């Protein structure tokens, strides 16, 4: 056999084997693709049975609009009792928590020095009064002598000037005595208002300077909370609107209402301060921190529970049941509110009456077939 015939036959055999291998691999690949397509079709055809609690209906709801607030509760009437004279604090009759009345004596500053100054100024006033009497008699005598022609009118003018000077000196001495008497009165510390002692800032035996703080008295019969709001939130607030305040440790919320709105914004924060009057008889105390919601009105809008809105895509969406299948519909979110402890949100992008899957269902692939019970339960 010639060599070229031998090599030609070998090439044909190799070509036949290679072609068979390619056809086998191609057939296997097509079979695998068909199997995957069949499995995908089977998965698509899976029907999810839903119960009534899995379904919500997008309906028009009146959502209460609220503004979140927080701040410190304080007494409307407070008094800081200070030392009006310098001296040693001899006695303090009250402590924190004691009830006091307006005008009640609470303590005493050593009156020794003020008493001595009062006696001194009174004696000086008495001496000045004696000089007035002497000048008065001299002036009267000079008037008689001038009338008889024994002295000149110049001497009468001098005596009249001396009388005026003596009277001025006496008036100044009386004023000094009044100031000393006021200092003696200021050694007694009295409460200017009815209330409770909240702070005791000095102890008996301490040497106090003028304006040293001694006691703080607060009137708990009227409490208010100061809350700072942004300019946008403040535009919605009006006097008389109600609020519910919560304080850690108190089981029930406390009612309050807007009493005043500051006409100016704070210099540093640019916030507007709102003052809320706390309902009388509450368990709140001066200095507590409270937070809550201020009701500013209502808004009627298409709404669903916030938990039904999905955010695992770039845009929020809801799972709508349409013709027995799940559709992912993009929605735009509006006002949020809380009704009976459930968070609701206003939405747009779905028609009123649309059936929406609740948040408890979980995410279903778009196109999944579902079996819906009738009738569907509305949004609560």
C-alpha positions in Angstrom: 0.0 0.0 0.0 1.3 3.4 -0.9 2.1 5.7 2.1 -0.2 8.5 1.0 -3.2 6.1 1.0 -2.3 5.0 4.5 -2.2 8.6 5.8 -5.4 9.6 4.1 -7.3 6.7 5.7 -5.9 7.6 9.1 -7.1 11.2 8.7 -10.6 10.1 7.7 -10.8 8.0 10.8 -9.8 10.9 13.1 -12.2 13.2 11.4 -15.1 10.8 11.9 -14.2 10.3 15.6 -14.0 14.1 16.2 -17.3 14.7 14.5 -19.0 12.1 16.7 -17.5 13.6 19.8 -18.8 17.1 18.9 -22.3 15.8 18.2 -22.3 13.9 21.5 -21.3 17.0 23.5 -23.8 19.2 21.6 -26.6 16.8 22.3 -25.7 16.6 26.0 -25.6 20.4 26.2 -29.0 20.7 24.6 -30.5 18.1 26.9 -29.1 20.0 29.9 -30.6 23.3 28.7 -34.0 21.6 28.1 -33.9 20.1 31.6 -33.2 23.5 33.2 -35.9 25.1 31.2 -38.3 22.4 32.3 -37.3 22.9 35.9 -37.8 26.7 35.6 -41.2 26.2 34.1 -42.1 23.9 36.9 -41.0 26.4 39.5 -42.9 29.2 37.7 -46.1 27.1 37.8 -45.8 26.6 41.6 -48.9 28.1 43.3 -48.6 29.8 46.7 -51.7 29.4 48.9 -52.5 32.6 50.8 -54.7 33.2 53.8 -56.8 36.2 54.5 -54.3 37.7 56.9 -51.7 37.7 54.1 -53.7 40.2 52.0 -54.3 44.0 52.4 -56.4 46.4 50.4 -55.0 49.8 49.5 -57.8 52.2 50.8 -58.2 55.8 51.5 -57.4 56.5 55.2 -57.4 59.6 57.4 -53.9 59.7 58.7 -53.3 61.7 61.8 -50.3 64.0 61.2 -47.8 64.3 64.1 -44.6 66.2 64.9 -42.1 64.5 67.1 -41.2 66.6 70.1 -38.8 66.3 73.1 -37.7 68.6 75.8 -37.4 69.2 79.5 -40.4 69.6 81.8 -40.1 72.7 84.1 -42.3 74.5 86.5 -43.9 77.7 85.2 -43.3 79.5 88.5 -39.9 79.1 90.2 -38.0 81.2 92.7 -34.3 81.3 93.4 -33.9 82.6 97.0 -30.6 84.5 97.3 -28.7 86.3 100.1 -29.5 90.0 99.7 -26.9 91.0 102.4 -23.5 89.5 103.1 -23.1 87.5 106.3 -23.1 84.2 108.1 -26.1 81.9 107.4 -27.3 81.2 110.9 -30.3 78.9 110.2 -32.1 77.1 107.5 -35.4 75.5 108.4 -36.3 73.6 105.3 -34.8 70.9 103.1 -35.5 69.4 99.6 -39.0 68.2 99.2 -40.5 70.4 102.0 -43.7 72.3 101.2 -43.5 76.1 101.7 -46.0 79.0 101.6 -45.5 82.4 100.2 -44.0 84.7 102.9 -42.9 81.8 105.1 -39.6 82.3 106.9 -37.0 79.8 105.6 -33.8 81.0 107.1 -31.8 83.8 108.8 -28.5 85.6 108.0 -26.6 87.0 111.0 -28.2 90.4 111.6 -25.5 91.8 113.9 -23.8 94.1 111.4 -27.1 95.3 109.8 -28.6 96.0 113.2 -25.5 98.0 114.2 -25.7 100.0 111.0 -29.4 100.6 111.6 -28.8 102.0 115.1 -26.0 104.2 113.7 -28.1 105.7 110.9 -31.0 106.3 113.2 -28.8 108.1 115.7 -27.4 110.2 112.8 -30.9 111.0 111.8 -31.7 112.1 115.3 -28.7 114.4 115.3 -29.7 115.8 112.0 -33.2 116.5 113.3 -31.7 118.4 116.2 -29.7 120.6 113.8 -33.0 121.3 111.9 -34.7 122.4 115.1 -31.8 124.7 116.0 -31.7 126.2 112.4 -35.5 126.6 112.5 -35.4 128.6 115.8 -32.5 130.7 114.6 -34.3 131.5 111.4 -37.5 132.5 113.3 -35.5 134.8 115.6 -33.8 136.4 112.7 -37.2 137.1 111.1 -38.3 138.9 114.2 -35.1 140.9 114.4 -35.3 141.9 110.7 -38.8 143.1 111.3 -37.6 145.3 114.2 -34.6 146.6 112.2 -31.9 145.1 114.4 -30.2 143.0 111.7 -29.9 143.2 108.0 -31.8 141.0 105.5 -28.5 139.4 104.6 -28.3 137.7 108.0 -31.9 136.5 107.5 -30.9 134.9 104.1 -28.0 133.2 105.7 -30.2 131.7 108.4 -32.7 130.5 105.8 -29.9 128.8 103.9 -28.7 127.1 107.1 -32.2 125.8 107.7 -32.5 124.4 104.2 -29.1 122.7 104.6 -30.1 121.2 107.9 -33.3 119.9 106.5 -31.5 118.3 103.6 -29.0 116.6 105.9 -31.9 115.3 108.0 -33.6 113.9 104.9 -30.4 112.2 103.8 -30.0 110.7 107.3 -33.6 109.4 107.2 -33.0 107.8 103.8 -29.8 106.1 105.2 -31.8 104.8 108.1 -34.4 103.4 105.7 -31.7 101.6 103.8 -30.3 100.1 107.0 -33.8 99.0 108.0 -34.1 97.3 104.6 -30.8 95.5 105.1 -32.0 94.2 108.5 -35.2 92.9 106.9 -33.2 91.2 104.1 -31.4 89.1 106.7 -34.7 87.1 106.9 -35.1 84.6 104.0 -38.7 84.2 102.9 -40.4 82.2 100.1 -41.9 84.5 97.5 -44.3 81.7 96.2 -46.1 78.6 97.3 -44.3 75.5 96.3 -41.7 72.9 97.2 -38.0 73.2 98.0 -36.2 71.6 95.0 -32.6 72.6 95.9 -30.7 73.5 99.1 -27.6 75.3 97.9 -26.1 76.6 101.2 -25.6 75.2 104.8 -25.8 77.0 108.2 -22.5 78.5 109.2 -21.4 79.4 105.7 -20.4 83.0 105.0 -22.5 84.2 102.1 -21.9 87.0 99.7 -24.5 89.2 98.2 -26.6 87.3 95.6 -25.3 83.9 96.9 -27.9 81.2 96.1 -29.5 79.6 99.1 -32.7 77.8 98.1 -34.8 77.0 95.0 -38.6 76.7 95.3 -40.7 75.3 92.4 -44.5 75.4 92.1 -45.6 72.0 90.7 -49.2 73.1 90.2 -48.3 74.4 86.7 -45.8 72.5 84.5 -44.8 73.1 80.9 -42.4 71.5 78.4 -40.1 73.4 76.1 -39.6 71.8 72.7 -37.4 73.0 69.9 -38.8 72.5 66.4 -37.4 73.1 62.9 -38.8 75.9 61.0 -40.8 73.5 58.7 -42.3 71.6 61.7 -43.1 74.9 63.5 -45.2 76.1 60.6 -47.7 73.3 61.3 -48.0 74.0 65.0 -50.7 76.2 66.5 -51.7 77.2 70.0 -54.2 74.7 71.4 -53.0 71.6 69.6 -52.8 68.5 71.8 -49.8 66.2 72.4 -49.0 63.0 74.2 -45.8 63.0 76.3 -44.0 59.9 77.5 -41.4 59.8 80.3 -39.2 56.7 81.1 -40.6 55.0 84.2 -44.2 56.2 83.7 -46.6 53.6 82.3 -49.1 56.0 80.8 -48.6 59.0 78.5 -49.3 62.5 79.8 -51.6 64.9 78.0 -50.3 68.4 77.1 -51.3 71.2 74.8 -49.5 74.1 73.0 -49.7 77.1 75.2 -47.2 79.5 73.5 -45.0 79.7 70.5 -41.8 81.8 70.6 -42.0 84.4 67.9 -38.2 84.3 67.4 -35.9 81.5 66.5 -33.0 80.5 68.7 -29.8 82.3 67.7 -27.6 79.2 67.8 -29.8 76.4 66.5 -32.3 78.5 64.5 -35.0 76.4 66.0 -38.4 77.6 67.2 -39.3 77.0 70.8 -42.8 75.8 71.6 -44.1 75.7 75.1 -46.6 73.0 76.0 -48.8 73.2 79.1 -48.9 69.8 80.9 -52.3 68.7 82.1 -52.7 69.3 85.9 -52.5 66.3 88.2 -49.9 64.5 86.2 -47.0 62.5 87.6 -44.4 64.6 85.9 -41.8 66.5 87.9 -39.7 69.6 87.4 -36.5 68.7 85.4 -37.7 65.5 83.8 -37.0 64.8 80.1 -40.1 63.9 78.0 -40.7 63.0 74.4 -43.9 62.5 72.4 -46.0 63.4 69.4 -47.8 66.7 68.8 -51.0 66.3 66.7 -51.0 68.9 63.9 -54.0 67.6 61.8 -55.1 64.8 59.5 -54.5 63.9 55.9 -56.8 61.6 53.8 -54.7 59.6 51.4 -54.3 56.1 50.0 -52.4 54.2 52.7 -51.2 50.7 53.7 -49.2 49.4 56.6 -45.5 50.4 56.3 -44.4 46.8 56.7 -45.9 46.0 53.3 -43.5 48.3 51.5 -40.4 46.5 50.2 -37.0 48.2 50.0 -34.7 45.4 48.6 -34.7 47.1 45.2 -33.4 50.6 44.3 -36.9 52.0 44.5 -39.6 51.0 47.1 -42.3 48.7 45.8 -45.3 46.6 46.9 -46.3 43.1 45.9 -49.6 43.4 44.2 -51.8 40.4 43.4 -53.1 40.8 39.8 -55.0 38.1 37.9 -53.7 35.5 40.3 -50.0 36.4 39.9 -47.6 38.6 41.9 -46.5 41.9 40.4 -43.8 44.2 41.9 -45.2 47.7 41.6 -43.0 50.7 42.4 -44.7 53.2 44.8 -43.9 56.7 46.0 -44.2 57.1 49.8 -46.0 60.0 51.4 -46.9 60.9 55.0 -46.3 58.4 57.7 -48.5 58.0 60.8 -49.4 55.5 63.6 -52.9 54.3 64.2 -53.7 51.9 67.0 -50.1 51.0 67.3 -49.6 50.2 63.6 -47.3 52.3 61.4 -49.1 53.4 58.2 -47.7 55.2 55.1 -49.4 57.1 52.3 -48.6 55.8 48.9 -49.1 56.5 45.2 -48.5 54.3 42.2 -51.2 51.7 42.8 -54.9 52.1 42.3 -57.4 52.3 45.2 -58.7 48.8 46.1 -55.5 47.0 44.9 -54.7 43.8 46.7 -51.3 44.0 48.3 -49.3 41.3 50.1 -48.7 42.0 53.8 -45.2 42.2 55.2 -45.5 38.8 56.8 -45.6 37.0 53.5 -42.0 37.7 52.5 -40.7 38.4 49.1 -42.2 36.4 46.2 -40.7 36.3 42.7 -42.6 38.4 40.2 -45.0 36.2 38.3 -45.5 33.7 41.0 -49.0 32.3 40.9 -51.0 32.7 44.1 -54.3 31.3 45.3 -56.3 34.1 46.9 -59.1 33.4 49.4 -62.3 35.5 49.0 -63.0 38.0 50.3 -59.7 39.7 50.9 -59.2 41.5 54.2 -58.8 45.2 54.1 -55.8 47.2 55.6 -56.1 47.7 59.3 
